[in-house]
C-alpha cells in the first residue's frame, strides 16, 4: 500500500543507510522495523512481596547443606504421622 509520511530528514537518512547496508529496499527495511516495533511484548510478571516469618532457625542437628540429611528428616516426619 502506498502512503505519504512526514519523516525527519536525519532519521530518513539513517534508515536509507541501514537499508543499503543490508541490501534491502527502504520500504522493506521500514516494514521490518515497524513490524518489530509493533510486536506485542509479553507482560512482565508483577513483583510479589512474599511474607516471611521468624521461625527460630534450623532445628538442632539438621545439616541443611546435605540433601540426604534433609530427606532423612522428612522420612522421619512421615513415619510419625497417623
C-alpha positions, 0 to 999 in steps of 0.5 A: 500500500502506498502512503505519504509520511512526514519523516525527519530528514536525519532519521530518513537518512539513517534508515536509507543507510541501514537499508543499503547496508543490508541490501534491502529496499527502504520500504522493506527495511521500514516494514521490518522495523515497524513490524518489530516495533509493533510486536506485542511484548509479553507482560512482565510478571508483577513483583510479589512481596512474599511474607516471611516469618521468624521461625527460630532457625534450623532445628538442632542437628539438621545439616541443611547443606546435605540433601540426604540429611534433609530427606532423612528428616522428612522420612522421619516426619512421615513415619510419625504421622497417623 
